Amino acid sequence: MNPSLNYRNTHFITSAPDIRHLPPDTGIEVAFAGRSNAGKSSSINRLCDHKSLVKVSKTPGRTQLINLFKVDEGCHIVDLPGYGFAQVPLEMKKKWQQSLGEYLQKREQLKGLVVLMDIRHPLKDLDQQMIFWAIDSNLPVLALLTKCDKLKSGARKAELTKVRAAAVDFGGDVEVELYSSLKGIGVDKLRKKLDSWYFPVFDTGVDDAIEAEDAVISEDISAEKSTGESAPE
């Protein structure tokens, strides 16, 4: 039987301003990064089936620390500071950018990066910079197109195809999937991918999960064509 973590057991460990203040660890870390309005906190909460594991700020850009969470023994989730919010002072932006780059390039326990992007505004400059940082560090990347419930299924599928095509040009190990904290789209797929990073010697069935969800997406598109229904705003 393929190993699978119970993400509901995830709990907060500590916060740190930079890599030097993080605890030493011989386990595995998976980091989540995204623009301040990409829905990163909500996405992690949905992954772990917690309503308030990660605080959802009403003012994007306020999270300034690297937050460490324990999923299981030797398995951690790292919530990186949001980036790209216009109202944050320039000096603070530079400090965060330096902290993010340092973490991605020097944290030996880091084994995978999840980059979250609003499906309506994907692949902004800083998003691409995060992905290239990971590629330069030989890290696999899972790019999640969040808030996908805001688009009709046809537009959703088209945007997914477009971003996947763009990701090919990045080189490296970059996958792109749909995600909705509200509707639960992509949650099981995200868990499967994280399991494969935490247990790299096992086949966790990620490919099967991708094929199954893509089939559901196709069915949704067909249903919408026949009923004229669209995703809620």
Backbone hydrogen bonds, N-H to C=O, Kabsch-Sander energy under -0.5 kcal/mol:
donor,donor_aa,acceptor,acceptor_aa,energy
7,Y,5,L,-1.0
9,N,6,N,-1.8
10,T,7,Y,-1.4
11,H,70,K,-2.0
13,I,68,L,-3.0
14,T,68,L,-1.2
16,A,66,I,-2.0
21,H,18,D,-1.4
22,L,19,I,-1.3
28,I,74,G,-3.3
29,E,109,Q,-2.5
30,V,76,H,-1.9
31,A,112,G,-2.2
32,F,78,V,-3.0
33,A,114,V,-2.9
35,R,116,L,-0.8
36,S,83,Y,-1.7
38,A,35,R,-2.1
43,S,39,G,-2.0
44,I,40,K,-2.2
45,N,41,S,-2.4
46,R,42,S,-2.2
47,L,43,S,-2.2
48,C,44,I,-2.2
49,D,46,R,-0.8
50,H,45,N,-2.8
55,K,53,L,-0.5
57,S,55,K,-0.8
62,R,59,T,-1.1
64,Q,62,R,-0.6
66,I,16,A,-3.4
67,N,65,L,-0.6
67,N,79,D,-2.5
68,L,14,T,-3.0
69,F,77,I,-2.9
70,K,11,H,-2.8
71,V,69,F,-0.5
71,V,75,C,-2.7
72,D,75,C,-1.5
75,C,72,D,-2.4
76,H,28,I,-2.6
77,I,69,F,-2.2
78,V,30,V,-2.6
79,D,67,N,-3.1
79,D,77,I,-0.5
80,L,32,F,-2.3
80,L,78,V,-0.8
83,Y,34,G,-1.4
88,V,85,F,-1.5
93,K,89,P,-2.1
94,K,90,L,-2.4
95,K,91,E,-1.9
96,W,92,M,-2.5
97,Q,93,K,-2.7
98,Q,94,K,-2.2
99,S,95,K,-2.2
100,L,96,W,-2.9
101,G,97,Q,-2.5
102,E,98,Q,-2.3
103,Y,99,S,-2.1
104,L,100,L,-2.5
105,Q,101,G,-2.0
106,K,102,E,-2.0
107,R,103,Y,-1.9
108,E,106,K,-1.0
110,L,107,R,-1.2
111,K,29,E,-2.9
112,G,29,E,-0.7
113,L,140,P,-2.2
114,V,31,A,-3.3
115,V,113,L,-0.6
115,V,142,L,-1.9
116,L,33,A,-2.9
116,L,114,V,-0.6
117,M,144,L,-2.9
119,I,146,T,-2.5
121,H,118,D,-2.3
128,Q,124,K,-2.4
129,Q,125,D,-2.2
130,M,126,L,-2.2
131,I,127,D,-2.0
132,F,128,Q,-2.7
133,W,129,Q,-2.3
134,A,130,M,-2.0
135,I,131,I,-2.5
136,D,132,F,-2.6
137,S,133,W,-1.1
138,N,135,I,-1.9
139,L,134,A,-2.8
141,V,173,D,-3.1
142,L,113,L,-2.5
143,A,141,V,-0.5
143,A,175,E,-3.6
144,L,115,V,-2.7
144,L,142,L,-0.6
145,L,143,A,-0.5
145,L,177,E,-3.0
146,T,117,M,-2.1
146,T,144,L,-1.1
148,C,179,Y,-1.9
150,K,147,K,-2.1
151,L,148,C,-1.5
156,R,152,K,-2.7
157,K,153,S,-2.5
158,A,154,G,-2.1
159,E,155,A,-2.4
160,L,156,R,-2.2
161,T,157,K,-2.3
162,K,158,A,-2.2
163,V,159,E,-2.6
164,R,160,L,-2.4
165,A,161,T,-2.0
166,A,162,K,-1.9
167,A,163,V,-2.3
168,V,164,R,-1.1
169,D,165,A,-0.7
169,D,166,A,-0.8
170,F,167,A,-1.1
171,G,167,A,-0.6
171,G,168,V,-1.0
174,V,172,G,-1.0
175,E,141,V,-2.6
177,E,143,A,-2.5
179,Y,145,L,-2.1
180,S,185,I,-2.2
184,G,180,S,-1.8
187,V,184,G,-1.4
190,L,186,G,-2.3
191,R,187,V,-2.3
192,K,188,D,-2.2
193,K,189,K,-2.2
194,L,190,L,-2.6
195,D,191,R,-2.6
196,S,192,K,-1.9
197,W,193,K,-1.3
198,Y,194,L,-2.6
199,F,195,D,-2.7
202,F,199,F,-1.8
204,T,202,F,-0.8
209,A,205,G,-2.0
210,I,206,V,-2.4
211,E,207,D,-2.4
212,A,208,D,-2.3
213,E,209,A,-2.4
214,D,210,I,-2.5
215,A,211,E,-1.8
216,V,212,A,-1.6
217,I,213,E,-2.4
218,S,214,D,-2.1
219,E,215,A,-2.0
220,D,216,V,-2.4
221,I,217,I,-2.1
222,S,218,S,-2.1
223,A,219,E,-2.5
224,E,220,D,-2.4
225,K,221,I,-1.9
226,S,222,S,-1.3
227,T,223,A,-1.9
228,G,224,E,-3.1
